[in-house]
């Protein structure tokens, strides 16, 4: 028997899902263990082994592979907790990363920030200026060497950086994506001076046009690469000691995994890896339930995440923004706010109640954890409202103290606003629902879609407690809460469902009509590189799927649209059809008749995505069918629960999830207690358990 295990390491909890491919699915959840998150991974694997009734070593010896997702890279960049690194670039171009190509003044900023330029923070320099050095060399736009590399200057620069305590260097030279020879030679020289130096070069990390974004991507990848290497090395060492037989894979932002040994070399590709797990899981479950348009929502302990699945495919992006810097990372498009269960409630200078973005995280955690936290969180409010049982979380393994939750809400929120503790808790619940609804509206409507055409999937530790309300906020009539054994570990289920996905790209700007020979040559070069990378993963694939696309734009515009290109030998007709498809996609994104063919169309960046389909695909077991719709066999009693200020505290039916069967129907208000989460069925809403154990909510739009 071979298992597949998905492990999702979050800021508060570490989740895991085990699947044997024959109907057995197990889930576990433990507290994350900063700063060494590998301890939390081993803890949650112990929970799975305990459920199997075998030692951890026996379980891992029968494991096909582990797919691991972590927020550590993203958190390090967002919070600027990264080591100093060196940066080498072409003479005369060092200050590109400080000028920020003007983009740094508006990228990732809210409208109110853009209207207040004087109040904007400008402290986002990626590298200390004394560590950003220039070397003499020049390659032109056609890849010709105009000025040879001054190797003596390179040696002098590297030695200066090493003497200043630098152990990692990012190299990004002008037009290196057209000819990487100078970057490759700089890496050789750096390793001659110090073989232990971590060196990342832009021609491998981000071979795209536009100097500033390429620089920023390479620098950030270098900042997190050594830490990721050390963490994965430590984790893999622990796993091998416990007899792990199969490979350790690391989730990437593009929705697929890569071998742990390959990940640090392009560490930036793992940024947001956990964020994509839930979207991948939604695609997998959507295939089983017949849902093509899905809003995937994941509310964990720290963040609330939202991603889209349109016509069965996750929405992708070729760029993301971190700290106002554009990062060239193909990714599943996921939007996030700090509004998870541990998000802290506070009052701003104007006397307004705010939730997040700061979180109590795993340590000290919400006030009710009793670990020294004194600030009120969403979890504290839900405990006071009766949504969470007082016996605690994780089936009672995480004890909660309602008195501490009430004290925190009274001191920080209720008394300053002149409210009772119960009123303040209800206000926290309402604000959390409203701001998550706002994010969903932005995610769906600003992408040009109608929310009424979608179904919401709600997962994570705190998502099921709020999903009926935030779906109602945007007018979605149906919600699926993935339950069964995956429950709040659904992102880990997505990790276990993922295949190996690798991408290579290169910029070769040209105006249409394109020479099909040139296009074919570019794609063949990229496809060869992708297939070679797939071979290095050390996995047996049931199939290899290759996708091609070109980022196109109207001449002189900045908005580029990824346009699919057919496989095989290309003709002039194929290239002409690509232009038509670009215009159709452009119109779908920006509005009918927004394009202007007369301006001309340009092809900018070529991309090939290779998927190594793994022979092991997790499937959810079917639930026993109920004799009737009556769910009373799962009813454990009632308690006073407040699901909004307009309803107040009312006697609410409490159901034990393990007793529910397929076909059972529940009518709100009701609360379903699952070992790893709590589900709210709001007033006027009907819930039905399906054959896989998922809860379907028909949301009352009134």
C-alpha positions in Angstrom: 0.0 0.0 0.0 1.3 3.5 -0.9 0.2 6.7 0.7 0.2 10.3 -0.6 0.5 12.9 2.1 -0.1 16.7 1.7 1.2 19.0 4.4 0.1 22.6 4.7 2.3 24.7 7.0 0.5 27.9 8.0 1.3 30.7 10.4 -0.9 29.3 13.1 -1.7 25.6 12.3 0.0 22.8 10.4 -2.4 20.6 8.5 -1.9 17.2 6.8 -4.0 14.8 4.7 -3.2 11.2 3.9 -4.8 9.3 1.1 -4.2 5.7 0.1 -6.0 5.9 -3.3 -8.4 3.1 -2.2 -10.9 5.2 -0.2 -9.0 5.9 3.0 -8.6 9.6 3.8 -7.2 10.9 7.1 -6.6 14.4 8.2 -4.6 15.9 11.1 -4.0 19.4 12.5 -1.4 20.6 15.0 0.0 24.0 16.1 2.7 25.4 13.9 6.1 25.6 15.6 8.0 28.8 14.7 10.9 29.3 14.2 11.5 25.6 13.2 8.4 24.7 11.3 9.8 21.2 10.6 8.9 20.2 14.1 5.3 21.0 13.4 5.4 18.9 10.3 6.7 15.9 12.2 4.0 16.5 14.9 1.2 16.4 12.3 2.7 13.3 10.7 2.5 11.7 14.1 -1.2 12.5 14.3 -1.8 10.7 11.0 0.3 7.7 12.0 -1.7 7.5 15.3 -4.9 7.4 13.3 -3.5 4.6 11.1 -2.4 2.7 14.2 1.2 2.3 13.1 4.5 4.0 13.9 5.5 7.1 11.9 8.4 5.2 10.4 6.1 2.4 9.1 3.7 5.0 7.6 6.5 6.9 5.9 8.1 3.7 4.6 4.9 3.1 2.7 4.5 6.7 1.4 4.7 7.4 -2.3 5.5 11.1 -1.8 4.9 14.0 0.5 3.7 17.3 -1.1 4.6 20.2 1.2 3.4 23.8 1.1 4.7 26.6 3.2 4.1 30.3 3.7 7.7 30.8 5.1 9.1 32.3 2.0 6.2 34.7 1.5 6.1 35.7 5.2 9.8 36.4 5.2 9.5 38.7 2.2 6.3 40.5 3.4 7.7 41.1 6.9 11.2 41.9 5.5 12.7 39.2 7.7 15.4 38.3 5.2 19.2 38.3 5.4 21.4 40.9 3.7 22.5 39.8 0.3 24.7 41.1 -2.5 23.6 42.4 -5.9 25.7 42.6 -9.0 24.5 44.4 -12.1 25.7 46.1 -15.3 27.6 49.3 -14.7 25.3 52.3 -14.7 22.2 50.4 -13.8 22.4 49.8 -10.0 19.9 52.4 -9.1 17.1 50.8 -11.1 16.1 48.9 -7.9 15.9 52.1 -5.9 14.2 54.3 -8.5 11.8 51.3 -8.9 10.9 52.3 -12.5 8.2 54.6 -10.9 6.1 51.4 -10.5 7.0 51.1 -6.8 5.0 54.3 -6.2 1.7 52.7 -7.3 1.9 48.9 -7.5 0.0 47.2 -4.7 -1.3 50.4 -3.3 -4.9 51.1 -2.4 -6.7 54.1 -4.0 -6.5 56.1 -0.8 -2.7 55.6 -0.7 -2.4 56.8 -4.3 -4.2 60.0 -3.4 -1.8 60.7 -0.6 1.7 60.4 -2.1 3.3 62.4 0.7 2.1 59.9 3.3 3.4 56.8 1.3 6.1 54.8 2.8 9.1 54.6 0.5 11.2 52.3 2.7 11.2 49.3 0.4 14.8 49.2 -0.8 15.6 45.5 -1.4 19.3 45.7 -0.9 21.6 47.9 1.1 23.4 50.3 -1.3 26.8 49.3 -0.1 25.9 45.7 -1.1 24.7 46.6 -4.6 27.7 46.7 -6.9 28.3 47.3 -10.6 30.6 45.4 -13.0 31.7 46.4 -16.5 30.1 44.5 -19.2 27.4 45.0 -21.9 25.2 42.8 -24.0 22.9 44.5 -26.5 19.2 43.7 -27.2 20.1 41.1 -29.8 22.4 39.2 -27.4 25.7 40.5 -28.9 28.5 41.2 -26.5 29.3 44.9 -26.9 31.6 45.2 -23.9 33.4 42.1 -22.5 33.0 41.2 -18.9 35.7 42.6 -16.7 36.5 39.5 -14.6 39.0 41.4 -12.4 36.2 43.8 -11.4 33.9 40.8 -10.7 36.5 39.2 -8.4 37.0 42.5 -6.5 33.3 43.0 -6.0 32.7 39.4 -4.8 35.6 39.5 -2.4 34.3 42.8 -1.0 30.8 41.3 -0.4 32.2 38.2 1.2 34.4 40.3 3.5 31.2 42.2 4.5 29.6 39.0 5.7 27.5 38.3 2.6 26.7 34.7 1.8 24.2 35.0 -1.0 24.5 37.1 -4.3 21.9 38.0 -6.9 23.2 38.7 -10.4 21.0 40.5 -12.9 22.7 42.0 -16.0 21.2 44.0 -18.8 19.7 41.9 -21.6 21.0 38.7 -20.0 17.9 36.9 -21.0 19.1 37.2 -24.6 22.6 36.0 -23.8 23.4 34.6 -20.3 27.2 34.1 -20.8 28.3 36.9 -18.6 25.9 35.9 -15.7 27.1 32.3 -16.0 30.7 33.4 -15.8 30.1 35.6 -12.8 28.6 32.6 -10.9 31.7 30.6 -11.8 34.0 33.3 -10.5 32.0 33.7 -7.3 32.2 29.9 -6.6 35.9 30.0 -7.3 36.3 32.6 -4.5 33.8 30.9 -2.1 32.3 27.6 -3.1 29.7 28.0 -0.4 28.2 31.2 -1.8 24.5 31.0 -2.8 24.3 32.6 -6.3 21.1 33.2 -8.3 21.2 34.6 -11.8 18.3 36.3 -13.6 18.7 34.4 -16.8 17.6 31.3 -14.9 15.3 32.8 -12.3 13.5 35.4 -14.5 14.5 35.5 -18.2 12.0 38.3 -19.0 12.3 41.7 -20.5 12.0 44.8 -18.2 15.0 45.4 -16.0 13.4 46.4 -12.7 11.0 43.5 -12.4 13.8 41.0 -13.4 16.1 42.6 -10.8 13.5 42.5 -8.0 12.5 38.9 -8.8 16.1 37.7 -8.7 16.9 39.6 -5.5 13.9 38.3 -3.7 14.6 34.7 -4.8 18.1 35.1 -3.5 16.9 36.5 -0.2 14.7 33.4 0.6 16.7 30.7 -1.2 19.3 29.9 1.5 16.6 29.8 4.2 14.4 27.5 2.1 17.4 25.3 1.3 18.3 25.0 5.0 14.7 24.4 6.1 14.0 21.7 3.5 17.4 20.1 4.1 16.6 19.8 7.9 13.0 18.6 7.2 14.2 16.0 4.6 16.8 14.8 7.0 14.2 14.2 9.7 11.9 12.5 7.2 14.6 10.2 5.9 15.6 9.3 9.5 12.0 8.2 9.9 12.3 6.0 6.8 10.4 8.2 4.2 10.6 6.1 1.1 9.3 8.5 -1.6 10.4 12.0 -2.5 9.6 15.3 -0.7 7.9 17.7 -3.1 7.4 21.4 -2.6 4.3 23.2 -3.8 4.9 26.2 -6.2 2.8 29.3 -6.8 1.9 27.9 -10.3 -0.3 25.2 -8.7 2.2 22.3 -9.1 5.0 20.7 -7.1 8.7 20.4 -7.6 11.3 18.2 -6.0 12.6 19.7 -2.7 16.2 19.6 -4.1 15.2 21.8 -7.0 13.1 24.4 -5.1 15.9 26.6 -3.5 17.5 27.3 -6.9 14.3 29.2 -7.9 12.9 29.9 -4.4 10.7 32.7 -5.6 8.5 30.1 -7.3 7.5 28.8 -3.9 6.2 32.1 -2.7 2.5 31.7 -1.9 2.7 27.9 -2.3 0.2 27.2 0.5 -2.1 29.8 -1.0 -2.6 27.7 -4.2 -3.2 24.4 -2.4 -6.8 25.3 -1.7 -7.4 26.3 -5.3 -5.9 23.0 -6.6 -8.1 21.1 -4.1 -11.2 23.0 -5.4 -10.4 22.0 -9.0 -10.1 18.4 -7.9 -13.3 18.4 -5.9 -15.1 20.4 -8.6 -14.3 17.7 -11.1 -16.0 15.1 -8.8 -19.0 17.3 -8.1 -19.4 18.7 -11.6 -18.7 22.4 -10.7 -16.9 24.4 -13.3 -17.1 28.0 -11.8 -15.8 28.1 -8.2 -14.8 30.8 -5.8 -12.3 29.0 -3.5 -12.2 30.6 -0.1 -9.7 29.6 2.7 -9.9 31.2 6.1 -7.2 29.9 8.3 -5.7 31.2 11.5 -3.9 34.1 9.9 -5.3 35.0 6.5 -8.4 34.8 4.4 -7.6 33.8 0.8 -9.7 33.7 -2.4 -9.0 32.3 -5.8 -11.1 31.6 -8.9 -11.8 28.5 -11.0 -13.4 29.5 -14.3 -14.7 26.8 -16.7 -12.8 24.2 -14.7 -9.4 25.9 -14.9 -7.8 28.0 -12.1 -7.2 31.7 -13.1 -3.5 32.3 -13.6 -1.3 35.4 -13.6 2.2 35.9 -14.8 3.1 38.5 -12.2 2.5 39.2 -8.5 3.2 42.1 -6.3 5.2 41.9 -3.0 5.9 45.1 -1.1 5.2 47.2 -4.2 7.7 45.3 -6.3 6.6 43.4 -9.4 7.7 39.7 -9.2 7.9 37.6 -12.4 6.3 34.4 -11.0 3.7 32.4 -12.9 1.1 31.8 -10.3 -2.5 30.9 -9.6 -4.1 34.2 -8.9 -5.0 34.3 -5.2 -6.1 37.4 -3.2 -5.5 37.6 0.5 -6.2 39.7 3.5 -5.3 39.3 7.1 -8.7 38.2 8.3 -8.3 34.7 9.6 -9.4 33.2 12.9 -6.4 34.8 14.7 -6.9 38.3 13.1 -6.8 40.9 15.9 -9.7 43.2 16.4 -8.7 46.8 17.2 -10.1 50.4 17.2 -8.5 53.0 14.9 -7.9 56.7 15.7 -11.3 57.5 14.4 -13.0 55.1 16.8 -13.8 52.5 14.0 -13.7 48.8 14.6 -11.0 47.1 12.5 -10.1 43.4 12.0 -6.6 42.5 11.0 -4.3 42.5 9.2 -2.1 41.6 12.2 -2.6 38.1 13.7 -2.1 36.5 17.1 -0.6 33.6 15.1 0.3 30.3 16.8 2.2 32.1 19.6 0.8 33.6 21.7 -2.5 32.9 19.8 -6.0 34.3 20.6 -6.6 35.4 24.2 -8.8 32.3 24.8 -5.8 30.0 24.2 -4.4 31.0 27.6 -0.9 31.4 26.2 -0.5 35.0 27.2 -2.3 36.7 24.4 -4.3 39.7 25.5 -5.7 41.0 22.2 -9.2 40.0 21.0 -9.4 38.0 17.8 -12.1 36.5 15.5 -11.7 33.2 17.4 -12.4 35.0 20.8 -15.5 36.6 19.3 -16.8 33.3 17.9 -16.3 31.7 21.3 -18.3 34.4 23.1 -21.0 34.1 20.5 -21.4 30.4 21.1 -20.3 29.4 17.6 -17.2 27.6 18.9 -17.9 25.1 21.8 -16.4 26.0 25.1 -14.8 22.6 25.4 -12.3 23.8 22.8 -10.9 23.1 19.3 -9.5 20.0 17.6 -12.1 17.8 19.3 -11.2 19.3 22.7 -7.4 18.9 22.4 -7.0 22.7 22.2 -8.7 23.9 25.4 -10.2 27.4 25.3 -11.0 29.9 28.1 -14.1 31.9 27.5 -13.4 34.1 30.4 -10.1 35.3 28.9 -11.8 35.9 25.6 -14.5 38.0 27.3 -11.8 40.0 29.2 -9.9 40.8 26.0 -13.0 41.9 24.1 -14.3 43.9 27.1 -11.0 45.8 27.6 -10.0 46.5 24.0 -13.3 46.8 22.2 -16.5 46.8 24.3 -15.6 49.5 26.9 -14.0 51.9 24.4 -17.1 51.7 22.2 -19.6 51.7 25.0 -20.9 48.2 24.1 -21.5 45.0 26.1 -19.1 42.2 25.5 -21.8 40.3 23.6 -22.5 43.3 21.4 -18.8 43.8 20.7 -18.3 40.2 19.8 -21.3 40.4 17.4 -19.7 43.5 15.9 -16.4 41.7 15.3 -18.3 38.9 13.6 -20.2 41.3 11.3 -17.1 43.3 10.3 -15.2 40.1 9.5 -18.0 38.9 7.3 -18.3 42.3 5.6 -14.5 42.6 4.8 -14.2 39.1 3.5 -17.3 39.8 1.3 -15.5 42.9 0.0 -12.5 40.8 -1.0 -14.7 38.3 -2.8 -16.4 41.1 -4.7 -13.0 42.5 -5.7 -11.8 39.0 -6.8 -14.8 38.2 -8.9 -16.3 41.4 -10.2 -13.0 43.2 -11.0 -12.1 40.1 -13.1 -15.2 40.7 -15.2 -17.4 37.9 -13.8 -20.9 37.8 -12.2 -20.8 36.2 -8.7 -24.2 34.7 -9.4 -22.5 32.4 -12.0 -20.3 30.8 -9.3 -20.5 28.5 -6.3 -18.4 29.2 -3.2 -16.2 26.5 -1.7 -15.4 27.3 1.9 -12.6 25.7 3.9 -9.9 26.4 6.5 -10.3 26.4 10.3 -12.6 29.4 10.4 -14.0 29.7 6.9 -17.0 27.3 7.5 -18.1 29.5 10.4 -18.5 32.5 8.2 -19.1 31.2 4.6 -22.9 31.6 4.6 -22.6 35.2 5.4 -19.8 36.2 3.0 -21.5 34.3 0.2 -24.7 36.3 1.0 -22.7 39.5 0.8 -21.9 39.0 -2.9 -25.1 37.3 -3.9 -23.9 33.7 -4.3 -26.7 31.3 -3.7 -24.8 28.0 -3.1 -21.9 27.1 -0.9 -20.0 23.8 -0.6 -18.1 23.2 2.7 -15.7 20.3 2.0 -16.1 18.1 5.0 -15.5 14.4 5.2 -12.1 13.8 6.6 -10.5 16.8 4.9 -12.5 19.6 6.6 -10.2 22.4 7.6 -7.2 20.6 6.1 -8.6 21.1 2.6 -5.5 23.0 1.4 -3.4 20.0 2.4 -5.8 17.8 0.4 -5.1 20.1 -2.6 -1.4 19.6 -2.1 -1.8 15.9 -2.1 -3.8 16.2 -5.3 -1.2 18.2 -7.1 1.0 17.1 -10.0 4.6 18.2 -10.9 4.3 21.5 -12.8 7.3 23.3 -14.2 7.5 26.3 -16.4 10.2 28.0 -18.5 9.9 31.4 -20.2 11.9 33.8 -22.3 11.3 37.2 -23.7 11.7 37.8 -27.4 9.8 41.0 -28.3 8.5 41.3 -31.8 5.6 42.9 -33.7 3.0 40.8 -35.5 3.0 39.2 -38.0 5.5 36.8 -36.5 7.9 34.6 -38.3 6.5 31.0 -37.5 10.0 29.6 -37.7 11.2 32.0 -35.0 8.2 31.2 -32.9 8.7 27.5 -33.3 12.4 27.8 -32.4 11.6 29.6 -29.2 9.0 27.0 -28.1 11.2 24.1 -29.0 14.0 25.6 -26.8 11.6 26.0 -23.9 10.0 22.6 -24.3 13.4 20.9 -24.3 14.3 22.7 -21.1 11.0 21.8 -19.4 11.3 18.1 -20.4 14.8 18.0 -19.0 13.6 19.6 -15.7 10.8 17.0 -15.5 13.4 14.2 -15.9 15.4 15.6 -12.9 12.4 15.2 -10.6 13.1 11.5 -10.1 9.4 10.6 -10.5 7.5 8.2 -12.8 4.7 10.1 -14.6 1.6 8.5 -16.1 1.6 11.3 -18.7 3.4 14.5 -19.6 1.3 17.5 -20.7 2.9 20.5 -22.4 1.2 23.9 -22.8 2.4 26.9 -24.8 1.5 30.5 -24.5 2.7 34.0 -25.4 2.2 37.2 -23.5 0.8 39.6 -26.0 -0.1 43.3 -25.9 -1.2 46.2 -28.1 1.8 48.3 -29.2 2.9 50.7 -26.5 0.5 49.3 -23.9 1.6 47.7 -20.6 -1.3 45.3 -20.2 -0.1 41.9 -21.5 -2.5 39.0 -21.9 -1.3 35.3 -21.9 -2.5 33.7 -25.1 -2.5 29.9 -25.7 -0.6 28.6 -28.7 -1.3 25.1 -30.2 1.2 22.3 -30.0 3.1 20.9 -32.9 4.7 22.6 -36.0 3.4 26.1 -36.3 2.2 27.8 -39.5 1.6 31.4 -40.3 -2.1 30.7 -40.0 -1.6 29.4 -36.4 0.2 32.6 -35.5 -2.5 34.8 -37.1 -5.2 32.9 -35.0 -3.2 33.7 -31.9 -3.7 37.4 -32.6 -7.5 36.8 -32.8 -7.5 34.9 -29.6 -5.5 37.6 -27.9 -8.1 40.2 -28.9 -10.9 38.1 -27.6 -9.2 37.6 -24.3 -8.4 41.3 -24.1 -12.0 42.2 -24.6 -13.1 39.7 -22.0 -10.8 41.3 -19.4 -11.2 45.0 -20.3 -14.5 45.3 -22.1 -16.0 44.9 -25.5 -14.5 47.2 -28.2 -11.6 48.1 -25.8 -9.0 46.8 -28.2 -7.4 48.7 -31.1 -6.0 46.3 -33.8 -4.7 49.3 -35.8 -2.2 50.1 -33.0 -0.5 46.8 -33.8 0.1 43.7 -31.6 3.3 42.6 -30.1 4.5 39.3 -28.7 6.6 39.8 -25.6 7.3 36.7 -23.6 7.1 33.0 -24.6 6.2 30.4 -21.9 5.9 26.6 -21.7 4.3 24.8 -18.8 5.0 21.1 -18.4 2.8 18.9 -16.2 4.1 15.6 -15.0 0.9 13.8 -14.1 1.5 11.6 -11.1 0.0 8.1 -11.2 -1.5 8.5 -7.7 -4.6 10.8 -7.5 -6.4 11.2 -4.1 -10.1 10.4 -4.2 -12.6 11.1 -1.4 -14.5 8.1 0.0 -18.3 8.0 -0.3 -20.4 8.4 2.8 -23.0 5.9 4.0 -26.5 7.0 2.7 -29.1 8.0 5.3 -32.5 6.3 5.5 -34.3 9.7 5.4 -33.6 13.5 5.4 -34.1 13.6 9.1 -30.7 14.6 10.7 -31.9 14.2 14.3 -29.6 11.1 14.8 -26.7 13.5 14.7 -28.3 16.1 17.0 -26.4 16.4 20.3 -28.5 19.2 21.8 -28.9 23.0 21.6 -27.0 26.0 23.0 -27.4 29.8 22.8 -25.7 31.1 19.7 -25.6 34.6 18.2 -25.2 34.6 14.4 -25.6 38.3 14.0 -26.8 41.4 15.9 -30.2 41.3 14.2 -31.0 37.8 15.6 -29.3 37.9 19.0 -28.7 34.8 21.0 -31.2 32.0 20.1 -31.4 28.3 20.9 -29.5 26.7 18.1 -29.3 23.0 17.1 -25.9 21.5 17.5 -24.9 18.5 15.3 -22.0 16.1 15.5 -20.6 15.7 12.0 -19.4 12.0 12.3 -23.0 11.0 12.8 -24.3 12.7 9.7 -25.0 10.6 6.6 -25.5 11.4 2.9 -28.9 12.8 2.3 -29.4 14.4 5.7 -30.9 17.9 5.6 -30.3 20.6 8.3 -32.2 23.9 8.5 -30.7 27.0 10.0 -29.9 28.2 12.5 -27.6 25.3 13.2 -24.0 24.6 14.1 -22.1 21.4 12.9 -19.2 20.5 15.1 -16.4 18.8 13.1 -13.2 17.7 14.9 -11.1 20.3 13.0 -13.6 23.1 12.3 -17.1 24.5 13.1 -19.7 25.0 10.4 -22.5 27.6 10.7 -25.9 27.1 8.9 -27.3 30.6 9.1 -30.9 31.6 9.6 -33.1 30.7 6.6 -30.4 28.5 5.0 -30.8 24.8 4.3 -27.8 22.4 4.4 -27.6 19.0 2.7 -24.9 16.4 3.1 -23.8 14.9 -0.3 -22.4 11.4 -1.1 -18.8 12.5 -0.3 -19.8 14.0 3.1 -19.6 17.7 1.9 -22.2 20.1 3.2 -24.1 22.1 0.5 -25.7 25.3 1.7 -28.6 26.9 -0.1 -28.1 30.5 1.1 -31.1 32.7 1.9 -30.5 35.8 -0.3 -33.0 37.8 1.8 
